[in-house]
Amino acid sequence: MLRASLASAAFPCGGRRALGARSRAALPPTEAPPDVGVPARRFGSSGSGSGSGNGGRRDSGEQAVLSEWGAWGMGENTAAQAQEAAGGPEHTRGARGFPLHAGPEPTAREVVEALNIADVESYPRFQKPFSDRLRIDVKAGNGGNPAPMAVRSPSIKGPGYAGNGGSVFLKASRQIESFIDIKQSIRAQDGEDGHGTHRGKHSDDLCVQVPVGTIVRERVYSGYRTVEGRRIFLPQFRYQLIRHDDTFLVAQGGTGGLGPHSFKKGDGRRGTPGERKRLELELRLLNDCAFVGLPNAGKTALLAALSRAHTRIGPEEFSTTRPHVGTILFRDRLEIRLCDLPGLKPGAHADKLMGRRILRHTYRSRALALIVDVARGERPETDVLEEVKMLHEEACLFDPLNREKPWMVVGTKCDALHKDPLFHLDSLHFRLRAHYGVEVPVVGCSARFGLGLTRVVQTIRRLIYPDQPDVVNRVPAQPYVARPPGVLHGPLQDAPALPPPPLDTLRLAAR
């Protein structure tokens, strides 16, 4: 039955496209069956799919193909031979009188395994380029110079006054995702010089938008040089932008020059140069819960099932090459931001090329969710408990503050029942409690079929906001009827007796 359903879904024309030119040549020409009354639908045709606008009639070419195939691909087999090959007249047959499948019925294990390997890759979505570390050279604008042979006057702003250079600001914005669009050399405009009878204009400031969560460090010369003679710069912390619209001045523009009061005094000055800074920008994403796990553990699929963040989901390892952030919005307007991190390997806390660049985004997380694949079969190659211990230890070795954060374990791919995921999930729960001595939340889910997602979200919220009461469904109130209706269904003697109205009510009614 499973093979027939897959074949009918792939070939709605009754399986005729599976027969190639060689198969048609091998079949002898026979007469088409009399019950064939619907023309074949052609892929790529417009309209109702009944051919080239012939109103449902077959052309001569199609009649020839049908007669050449013979009995819709049966060849010389007669109906009796087909019935005998299918296993008797009691075998399940389709609408055209032919068996829906050949061979024994698939077992439950084969059905579950076929459902798991059917969709191994999501709809192709390309990951946007991502940059979370950048070194930039910032230069503010220089101040302008006054016009030569011009004096300044407090009452008349003439050519003796020059404009100020533009300053450089960094501004945090939610619309910016990474540093991929920021230039490495940033320069503001210089102030205008005084000319003719006009003073120089001030230049506009330059505002560079950066993602929220950016850390600004200035690279300062340490006084040492390398063997090759290159100067060594060390980063020093300056500011971090953790709120939307936060602004930080990184380079002050130069001041415009002034002409002298008189040529005899000679107290004029030229414009000052703008500041020049060497900056190092580092992005640490703002998130409430970070997904940490090995490659191909189901982190990206879980994020796509819980939020609207969706990128490519593939079966190979390291298909996720950058972090992704998704948001869950609750009915009480509470927002929780989830961060899907690329896969980790043992020793990631000491790997400067990849491991530390991934774990840096757990710096602002309030909770950690360790994602493990519990569909491991009867004889797994690796122990799920050892995997959880390795992931938690790598996060804590990178940042000791991660030991103080609450954490949980999420078991994915629980729909693969042929690999015993529920057994490994239950075993992990009791072994974690025995190893750490505390109750570690362990939740199983299936991102593909949406199983257990509500429990995962509730557990994450309980870890981040432990003081808030649990969300429960409101109990509907019982309707209270002061007086029964005038018309009752049933005998009148079963109706309850009403109490007489008070005297005050009767007197008011009489008035």
N, C-alpha and C positions, 0 to 999 in steps of 0.2 A: 504493500500500500504506500509506503514511504517513497519508493522509487517511482511509482506511477504518479504521485502528486508532484514530485520534483520535475519529472519529465513533462507533465502537462503544464506546469508553470513556465518551464523554459520554452516549450514548443506548443503554442496554442493551436497549431494546425493539425494536431493529432499525431505528431511524431514523424510526419513525412519528410521534414527537413533533415532528419537524422540519416536518411537514405541518400548516399552520394551517387555519383555517376556510375561508379563500378557496381554498386548494389542494384541500380536500375538496369544495368546491362546484364547482370546475372539473372534477373528475374524474367521468366518467359512471359510474353504478352497473353493476358487473360482478359476476361470481360469484367468490367467494373461491377461491384455489388449493386443490387437494385435499391438498397436503402440509402444510397448516397444521394442526397438531394441538396446539400449545402455546399457551395463552392469553397475552395481553399482561400484563406485570408493571406494576403501577401504582406510581408513586412515592409514598412516604408511607404505604403500607399495611403492616399488621403481619402477622406470620406468615411464610409462605413466599412471599408476594407474588403469589398466584394469584387475586386478586380478593377479593370480600367473603365469604370463607368458603364458597364454593360447591363446594369439593372439586375444583377444576380445570376446572369446566364454565363455558362462556360463557353470559352472560345474553343476553336478546334485544337489549339496547342495543348490546352489543359485537358481536354477529352483524350487526346493522344497519350499524355503522360499518365492519366488515370488508367487507361486501358493497358499501357505498357507495364505499370507497376503490378497491376493485377491484384484484386481483392485487398487493396490498401496495404500492400507490402507482404502478403502472405505467400506469393509465389504459387507453387503447385499444391500447397497444402489445402485440403478441403476443410470444410467446417468440422467434419467428424475428426479429422486428424488434429486440428487445432484444439478441439475439445479433449481429445485423448492426451495431447501433450500438456494441456493445462491441468490435468489431474482429475478429469471427470466432469460431468455436467453440473455437479454441485459446487464447482469452483466459482469464486466471485468473478463476474464478467461485467464489462463495461456496457455503455449504451449501444455500441455497434456489435456486440456479441463476441468480443475478443477479450482475453484475460488482461487485467490491469497490470499485472506484474508476473514475473517468472521467478521461481525459486521459493525457498521457505520464507515464512513470515519473519520479519526482523524482530529481534529481542528488544526488551526495554533498554538494555545497555547500549545496543546499536542505535536506537532512536535518540537517546540522550547524547551520545557521542556525535551523531550526525548533526544534531541541532547546535552543538558547541562549535563544530568546525565549519559550519555553513558561512558565518560572517566573521572572517578573521581580520578584516580591515574596514574602517569606517569610510564614509564618503571623503574623497580626497580633498583635504584642506591643507594649504601650505602654511607653514609656520613663518610668522613675520620675523625679520632679523631683530636681534636683541643684543643690547650692550649695557652692562651694568658697571663698567669701570672705564674711566676716560681721563686722560691728561690733556689739559688745554692751556694755551698761552693767551692771557688776557691783557689787553693794552687799552687804557683809557685815552680819551682825546686830549691833545695838547691845547694849552691856552693860546689864543690869538695874540698878535702883536699890534700895537697902535701904528697909525700911519706915520711915516717919517716926516719930520719937521712939523709936527702937530702938537699943540699943547692941549691940556685938559681943562675943562671949566665945570664947576659943580652945577651951574645952571643950564648949560648947554651940553648935551651928550653928543659930542662930535667925534671926529676921527681919532681923538686922543684916547678913546676907550675901545678895547678889543673884547671879543666874546670868550666865554669859558668853554672848555672842552667837555665833551659828553662823558658821563660816568657809566660804568657797567654794573648791572644788577642781575642777580639770579632770583627767579620767581618760581615757586612751586605751583604746579597745575596738575589737575587730575586728567587732563586731556593728553598729557605726554606720558608715554609708556616706558621709554628707555632713552639712552643717550645716542641713539643711532642717527638722529638728525641734527646733532649739535656739532658745529665746526670745531676743529682743534685749534684754530687761530681766530680769535675774536678781537676786533678793534673798533672802538667808537670813533666818531667823527671829531675832528679838531675844531676849535673855536675860530670864528671868522675874524680876519684882520680888519682894522679900521681903514676905510678908504674914502677918498673924496671928502664929502661933508657928512658922512654917515659913520656911525659907530659899528663895530663888529657884532654880529649876532651870536647868541649862545647856541651851542649845538645841543641837539636832543640826546637824552640819555638812552643807552642801549639796554634793553631788558631781555634776557635769555631765559626761556622757560625750561624748567627741568622737572623730572617726575617727583611726586611726593615721596619722601623717604630718602632724599639725597643728602649725603654727608660731604661737606666741603672741607678739604684740607689744602694748606698752602705748602708748596715744596720750597724749603729754605736751604740755602747752601750751608753745608756742614763744615766747610773749611778743609775738607780732605779731597784727594783726587785718587783716581784709580791708577793702575800700573800704566795704562795707556795715556794718562794725563787728563782724563775726563773728570769733571767736577761731580761730586756726590751730593745729591739733594735728599733731604729727609722730610717726610710729610709731617705737618703740624696741624692739629685740629683747629678749625675756625668756626664752623656753624653747621647745623643740620636742619633741613627743611622738612618738617613732619606734618604740616598743616597746609591746607589749600590756601593759596594766595600769600604764603609767607615770602618775604622779600629780604634779600641780604645784599649789601653793598660790597662788592669784591674789589673794585678799582675806582678811585676817585679821579675825576677829571681835573685837568689843569686850569689854573686861574688865568683870566685874560690880562694882558698887559695894559699899562697906563702911560699916557704921555706926561711930560713934566708940566708943573705949574708955570714955569717960565724957563726959557733956555738958559738963563743965568744960574738958576738953582740946579738944574739937571737932576731932578728927583724922580724922573720917570723910570719905569721898569718894563722888561719884556715879559711875555707870557711864560708860565711855568709848565713843565712837561707833565703829562698825565702818568698815573701810576701804572706799573707793569707787574703782573703777578703770574706765577706758575702755579696752577691749581691742579688738584687731583680730586675727581668726583667719583664717589662710590654710591651705588644704589642698593639699598636694603629694603625690599618690598614691605609695605604695610599689610599685614595679614593677622588674622586671629588664630588660625590653625593651619599648620604646615603638614603636607603629606610627605612622609619620608618612607622610602622603600627601595628594594632592589629593582633593577631593570625588568620590565615586562611583568610587573606585579599587579597592574590594573589601576594605577593612580589616576591617569588621564581619563580613563573610562568612568571612574567614580566621580571625578570632578564634572565631567560632561553630564552625568546623570543627576547630579545635585544642583547644578547651576546652568546658566546659559553659556558659560565659557566652553568652547569646543574647538579642538584642533585635531590634527591627524592622530588616529589611533591605529597602530600597526602591530603585527605579531612579532616583529624582530625586536631585539634589545636596543636600548638607547634611541627609540623612535622619537622620544621627547627630548629635544635639545635645548630647551629654555624653560624658565618657570612661567606658569600661567596662574592668574588670579581670577576666581569666580566669587560671586556674592550671593548669599542666601538671605532673602527678605521674609521675615515672619509677619504674622498678622498684627502683632503689637508694634510693628514698625522697628523691630530690632534687626540689625544687619550683622551678619557674620561673614567675614572674608576668608575664603579658603585658598591656599597656595599649593599648586601641584609642582613639585620639584622633580628634576631629572633623576634617573636612577643612581644609586650609590653602590660602591664596592668596598670590600674590607680595606681599611687603611685610608679612608677618604679624608679624615681629619688632618692628615699630613700631606695630602696630595695638593700641591699649589696649582697645578694645571687645571684640575676639574673638581676634586672633592671639596676643597675649601670655598671655591666659587659657588658651589651649590649650597653648602651649609650656611653661607653668610646670610641667606634669606630667612633663616630661622631666628635671627637676632631679635626681631620685633614680634615674633609669634608669642601668643599667650598660651597655647597648648600645642602638643605634638600628637599626630596620628600616624602610627606605624602601620603601613600597608603591607600585608603579606598574602601570598597566594597559598591557600589551604587545599587546593585541588592537586594533591601530590601522589595519589595512588596508594597501593598497598605497600610498596617498598620504595619510599622516597629516597632520593639521593642525598638530600640535605634535611636536617632537622629544623622544624619550624620554630622551636624554642631557641635554638642557637641563632637563627636568623633575627629573631626579635631582640635578643640580647646584643647582637652585633650592631644593629641599627641604633638602639638606644645608647650604646656606649660610644659610637662614633659621634652622635649629636652632642653628647656630654663632654667628650674630649675636645671637641672644637670650641665649645662655649660652656664653661662650668655653670652658667646660669640656667642652662637647659635642665639641670638636675632638679631645680626647684619648680619647674613647670609641670602641670598635670599632663598625663599622656594616656593614650588608649591604643588598642590594637584592633584593626579592621581586617577581617578575613574576606578576601574577594574570591570571585569565581565559584560561588557556592552552588551554582546551577549545574556544574559538572559532576553529577551524582555518580558517574562511573569511576571517579577518582577519589571517592570517600572524603569529600570536604567536611562534612558534618562531624565525622570521627576525629579528624585532625583539629577541628575547631573546639570541640569539647575537651579534648586532651590538652590543648594549649591553655584553656581557661584554668584547669586545675593545676597544671604544672607551673604556670605563672604565679598563682597564689602560693604555691609551696616554695617557689624560689625567692620571691621578693617579700613574702610575708604580709602583703597587703592585697586588697581586692583590686586587680587591674581590669578595667572594662574591656571586654572582648566581644565584638559584634561581628556577625557574619552577614554578608550581603551579596547580591548579584546585580551588577551595574547594567547588565544587558536586559534583564527582565524586570528590574525595579524592585527586587525583593530585599527587604531589610533596610531600605534607605531612610524610612522614617525613624527607625531606631538609631541609625547612625547620626542623623541630624540632632535628635534629642540628646544623645550622649555627648556630642560635641558642645551643645549649648550648656549642658549641665557641667561640663568641665570648665568652660570659660566663665559662666555666671553661676557659681554654686549656691549663692545666697538667694537667687530668685526662686519662687515657687514653681513646681512643675506644672506644665500646661496640661490641663485635663479638659475633657468635653463637659460643657455645662449640662446639668440635669434639667430636663424640661419641667416646668412648674405644673402642678396639678390644677386643673380648672375648678374654680370655686363658684358654685351656682347658689345664689341666695334664695331664689324662688324657682321652682320647676316650671317648665313651659306649660302653656294652657292646654295644649293637645298632647296627650300621652298615648303611646303605643301600647295597647294591652287593656285589660279590664280596668274599669275605674276604681274598683274596690282595692286594687293593689297600689294605687297612688298614695303617697304619704300625705297625711293630714297637715294642712297649713295652720300655723298659729294665727289667731285673730289679730287684726291690726290694732294698734293702740288708739285710745280715745282722742288724743290730740290730732291724729291723722284724720279721723272721721269728722271732727269739728272743722278742720281746715278745708276738707272736701265739701262740706255743707255750705260754707261761706262762698 
